[in-house]
Structure formats: C-alpha cells, structure tokens
C-alpha cells in the first residue's frame, strides 16, 4: 500500500483554552507520522469550528499560518458534534480519516496503531476505552444500560466506543451517500459492513476548559440514537396494548365478583394504562417529528469559511 494521505478531524465548540494544547499536539503528531513514512507529506489535522462564540476560530486561523499541516473549517452556526464530524468527512480529501475530540482525552498516540491496522487492510478502526472507572457511578451505569438497549434493539454498537475512529476512503465515500438528518454516526458507520477492528486505550483528564457534553446532552444523544436506528419502542407500545386488552377481558369476566379490593385494583390499572397511553403518544410524536425533520431535507452543516485547504 502507498503511504496514505491522512486527515485528522477535530470538532471544536468553545475550545479556545484547549486549543493551546491540542494544536501543538496535532502539529507534532502529523509531523512525526510524515517523518516516519506512515503518512504522506500532504496530510493534515483539520479543526472544525462548530459555531463557537469565543476565539476558537481565530486561534485555528493563527495556527494555519504557522503550520502547513493544520487546516480549519468554520460552520455558520452550531450544528452539534455529529454535524461537525460530518462536515469534515465531506469537505476533506484523504485516504484515511481519523475523527477525535479536540480535548484529546482519547489518546492520539493510538492513531499510529489505527494506521497500522488500516495498512493491513482494515477499513474501519474504532478506538475503545479500556475502562470507565473515572466516570461517575450514574454516568458509568447509564452508558452500560445504553449499549445493552442498543444491542437488544438489534443495533450494532461497540461498548465504550464513541467517535474516536479511523475510516478509509471507501467507507467515507459510502457514508456520504446517507442523507438522513438524525445522525448517530457510531451506529451508522458500523452498519456499513466493512472490515472493522478496534484499538484500546485509557482515557485521560481534560487539560483545559470544560466538557461540552454534560449529562443532559448525553441522555438526549442516547435517546436520539435509539429512536434513529430502531422501531422497537413502537413495537413495545403494541405489545403493551395487547397486554392491557387481555387484562381488561379478565376483569370484565370477574365483574360479578366485584368488591372493594377489585375496585382499587381496577382504578390503579386504569391510572397505569392512562400513563402508558400518554407515554405512547409522546413516543409516536417523537417518531413523527423525526419524519418531519427528514422530509424537510435541511443540511446537516453549512460551511462558512475554510482555511489551509
């Protein structure tokens, strides 16, 4: 295999403080890969400004003037982490694309191992955390629950894998054909079916700034992943309806034997049914809302400015 041209894609949202660490790290990393002959001379690290309201974009542009292996893309507004990743995967031309968060809590040195697996014929290489002992009890267990739910729904996922991965040109070209707006890339990419492998690493602490993925966003992201990839929740509604219908028939059959206990049970059952009915309507509305978003065909990202490309 020829020496690949690589593109390292780093989405940034208000990462002005963190860029003081991540830009030099990427400059050194790409430079080393080129010196060692595992990446071509025209390889780049591309920082995607996802509608930041601090000096993130100014910092990126300044770095581009210093180093030819750094480039930048600025989106017109905040499109979210998945939209920023997609912008980089669409705008850049490379043989191998590596996506990694700008906070560099995912170990960038693993990219070397990813490139080795890519050179041996693997099309997609996923970065997987070895452990989650630095997470809170709630975050760790909700993550485990999320992956179990996704697997029960028949959605292929890799536990403890987020968006740190390498993709070859072939898989990126196929990904670009997908036009859906409700993005869950870690599931969508694995569904492409290409040869996939993993590398394992320990996650480090953030060097500066604050996380841009608080609990609220993480839960919303997980819910979007479930409802974007499977209709199983809708099937559960149908099964619940059948269960309550059968229960209702038994209660009707027992009507002559009504007493105070049966009345209380029936009242409780009615309240339970009403709650499930309202949740079912909300779930159906969620899917209808997604249909509306898809029907509008609005872009997943809008590029306002590029530099160093």
C-alpha positions in Angstrom: 0.0 0.0 0.0 1.2 3.5 -0.8 1.8 6.0 2.0 -1.7 7.3 2.9 -2.8 10.8 3.0 -4.4 11.2 6.3 -6.9 13.8 7.6 -7.4 14.1 11.4 -10.7 15.8 12.1 -11.2 17.6 15.4 -14.7 19.2 16.1 -14.4 22.3 18.4 -17.0 24.2 20.3 -15.7 27.0 22.5 -12.4 25.2 22.8 -10.2 28.4 22.9 -8.4 27.2 26.0 -8.0 23.6 25.0 -6.6 24.5 21.6 -3.4 25.8 23.3 -2.7 22.1 24.0 -4.4 20.2 21.1 -3.0 22.3 18.2 0.7 21.7 19.1 -0.1 18.1 19.9 -1.5 17.6 16.4 1.4 19.5 14.8 3.9 17.2 16.4 1.8 14.1 15.7 1.3 14.7 12.0 5.0 15.8 11.7 6.2 12.5 13.3 3.9 10.4 11.1 5.3 12.1 8.0 8.9 11.7 9.2 8.3 8.0 9.9 6.8 7.4 6.5 3.4 6.3 7.7 1.6 9.4 6.4 2.1 11.4 3.2 3.6 14.9 3.1 0.2 16.5 2.4 -1.5 15.0 5.4 -3.4 17.5 7.7 -5.1 17.9 11.0 -8.4 19.8 10.5 -10.1 21.7 13.3 -13.8 22.2 12.8 -15.2 25.3 14.4 -18.8 24.4 15.3 -20.3 27.9 15.8 -18.1 28.8 18.8 -18.7 32.2 20.4 -15.2 32.5 21.9 -11.9 32.9 20.0 -11.7 29.3 18.8 -11.8 30.2 15.1 -9.2 33.0 15.4 -6.9 30.5 17.2 -7.3 28.0 14.4 -6.6 30.5 11.7 -3.5 31.6 13.5 -2.2 28.0 13.7 -2.9 27.5 10.0 -0.5 30.4 9.2 2.2 28.8 11.3 2.0 25.2 10.1 1.0 23.9 6.6 -0.2 20.6 8.2 -3.0 22.4 10.0 -6.3 23.5 8.4 -9.6 24.7 9.5 -13.3 24.8 8.7 -15.8 27.1 10.3 -19.5 26.3 10.3 -22.1 29.1 10.0 -23.6 28.2 13.4 -23.5 25.4 16.0 -24.7 22.2 14.2 -23.7 19.9 17.0 -20.9 17.4 17.4 -22.2 14.9 14.8 -22.8 17.7 12.2 -19.2 19.0 12.7 -17.8 15.5 12.2 -19.8 15.1 9.1 -18.6 18.4 7.7 -15.0 17.3 8.0 -15.7 13.9 6.4 -17.4 15.6 3.5 -15.1 18.5 2.9 -11.7 16.8 3.2 -10.0 14.6 0.7 -7.8 11.8 2.1 -7.0 8.1 2.1 -7.7 7.7 5.8 -9.9 9.9 8.0 -9.4 10.0 11.8 -12.0 11.6 14.0 -11.1 12.6 17.6 -12.4 15.2 20.0 -10.3 18.4 20.4 -10.0 17.8 24.2 -7.6 14.9 23.4 -9.0 12.8 26.3 -8.9 10.0 23.7 -5.2 9.0 23.3 -3.9 10.4 20.0 -1.0 8.0 20.1 -3.5 5.3 19.2 -3.7 6.7 15.7 -0.4 5.1 15.0 -1.9 1.6 15.8 -5.0 2.6 13.8 -2.9 3.4 10.7 -1.1 0.0 11.1 -4.4 -1.8 11.1 -5.6 0.2 8.1 -2.3 -0.6 6.2 -3.1 -4.3 6.8 -6.5 -4.0 5.1 -8.9 -2.9 7.8 -11.3 -0.3 6.6 -12.7 1.0 9.9 -10.7 1.0 13.2 -12.6 2.0 16.4 -11.0 3.5 19.5 -12.4 1.8 22.6 -11.9 2.8 26.2 -10.4 0.0 28.4 -12.3 1.1 31.5 -14.7 3.8 32.8 -13.5 4.0 36.4 -13.0 7.8 36.1 -16.7 8.3 35.3 -19.4 8.9 38.0 -21.5 5.9 39.1 -24.5 7.3 37.3 -22.7 8.0 34.0 -20.9 4.6 34.0 -24.1 2.6 34.6 -26.2 4.6 32.2 -23.6 4.0 29.5 -23.7 0.3 30.1 -27.5 0.4 30.0 -27.5 2.3 26.7 -25.2 -0.2 25.0 -27.4 -3.1 26.3 -30.6 -1.4 25.0 -29.0 -0.8 21.6 -27.9 -4.4 21.3 -31.4 -5.6 22.4 -32.8 -3.4 19.6 -30.6 -5.1 17.1 -28.3 -2.0 16.6 -24.7 -2.9 16.2 -22.5 -0.9 18.6 -19.2 -1.3 20.3 -19.4 -0.7 24.1 -17.2 2.2 25.3 -16.6 3.4 21.7 -17.6 7.0 20.9 -16.4 8.9 17.9 -12.6 8.2 18.0 -12.1 6.1 14.9 -10.3 5.7 11.6 -12.2 5.3 8.3 -10.7 4.5 4.9 -11.7 6.4 1.8 -14.1 3.6 0.6 -16.2 3.7 3.8 -16.3 7.5 3.8 -17.5 7.6 0.2 -20.3 5.2 1.2 -21.2 7.2 4.3 -21.6 10.4 2.1 -24.4 8.7 0.3 -26.5 8.6 3.5 -28.8 11.7 3.6 -30.6 11.3 6.9 -30.5 14.3 9.3 -31.0 12.4 12.7 -27.3 11.5 13.0 -25.9 8.7 15.1 -22.6 8.1 13.4 -21.2 5.5 15.8 -24.1 3.2 14.8 -24.4 4.3 11.2 -20.7 3.7 10.4 -20.7 0.2 11.9 -23.8 -0.6 9.8 -21.7 0.0 6.6 -20.4 -3.6 6.9 -16.8 -3.1 6.1 -14.0 -4.9 7.8 -13.7 -3.4 11.3 -11.2 -3.7 14.2 -10.5 -1.9 17.5 -7.7 -0.4 19.4 -7.8 0.0 23.2 -6.7 3.0 25.3 -7.0 4.7 28.7 -8.9 8.0 28.7 -7.1 10.9 30.2 -8.3 14.0 32.0 -9.1 17.2 30.1 -6.1 19.6 30.1 -8.2 22.8 30.0 -11.7 24.1 29.5 -14.9 22.3 30.3 -16.7 19.4 28.8 -19.2 20.3 26.1 -21.2 17.1 26.7 -23.0 17.4 30.1 -25.4 14.7 31.3 -28.4 16.4 29.6 -26.8 16.3 26.2 -25.6 12.7 26.7 -29.1 11.5 27.5 -30.5 13.3 24.6 -27.9 11.9 22.3 -28.6 8.3 23.6 -32.3 8.8 23.0 -31.7 10.1 19.5 -29.5 7.0 18.8 -32.2 4.6 19.9 -35.1 6.3 18.0 -33.0 6.9 14.9 -32.0 3.3 14.5 -34.9 1.1 15.6 -38.7 1.0 15.7 -38.6 -1.4 18.7 -40.1 1.2 21.1 -43.2 1.4 18.8 -43.5 -2.4 18.9 -43.4 -2.3 22.7 -46.4 0.0 22.5 -48.3 -2.6 20.5 -47.4 -5.4 23.0 -48.4 -3.2 25.9 -51.8 -2.6 24.2 -52.3 -6.3 23.8 -51.4 -7.0 27.5 -53.8 -4.4 28.8 -56.6 -5.6 26.5 -56.2 -9.2 27.8 -56.1 -7.9 31.4 -59.3 -5.9 30.7 -61.1 -9.0 29.5 -60.2 -10.9 32.7 -61.6 -8.0 34.8 -64.8 -7.9 32.8 -65.2 -11.7 33.2 -64.8 -11.2 37.0 -67.3 -8.3 37.1 -70.0 -10.1 39.2 -67.4 -10.7 42.0 -66.6 -7.0 42.3 -65.5 -5.9 45.8 -63.5 -3.1 47.2 -60.2 -4.8 46.5 -61.1 -5.4 42.9 -62.3 -1.8 42.6 -59.0 -0.4 43.9 -57.0 -2.7 41.6 -59.1 -1.6 38.6 -58.6 2.1 39.5 -54.8 1.6 39.7 -54.8 -0.3 36.5 -56.7 2.5 34.8 -54.2 5.1 36.0 -51.3 2.9 34.9 -52.9 2.5 31.5 -53.5 6.2 31.2 -49.9 6.9 31.9 -48.7 4.4 29.4 -51.1 5.8 26.8 -49.7 9.3 27.2 -46.1 8.0 27.0 -47.1 6.0 23.9 -48.5 9.2 22.3 -45.3 11.0 23.2 -43.2 8.3 21.6 -45.2 8.3 18.4 -44.9 12.1 18.3 -41.1 11.6 18.6 -41.0 9.4 15.5 -43.4 11.8 13.6 -41.1 14.7 14.5 -38.1 12.8 13.0 -40.1 12.1 9.9 -40.8 15.9 9.6 -37.1 16.7 10.0 -36.1 14.2 7.4 -38.8 15.4 5.0 -37.5 19.0 5.2 -34.1 17.9 3.9 -32.2 20.7 5.6 -28.4 20.4 5.5 -26.6 18.8 8.4 -24.0 21.5 8.3 -23.2 24.8 6.5 -19.6 25.8 5.9 -19.0 29.5 6.2 -15.2 29.6 5.8 -12.2 27.4 5.1 -8.5 28.0 5.7 -5.4 25.9 4.9 -7.2 23.6 2.5 
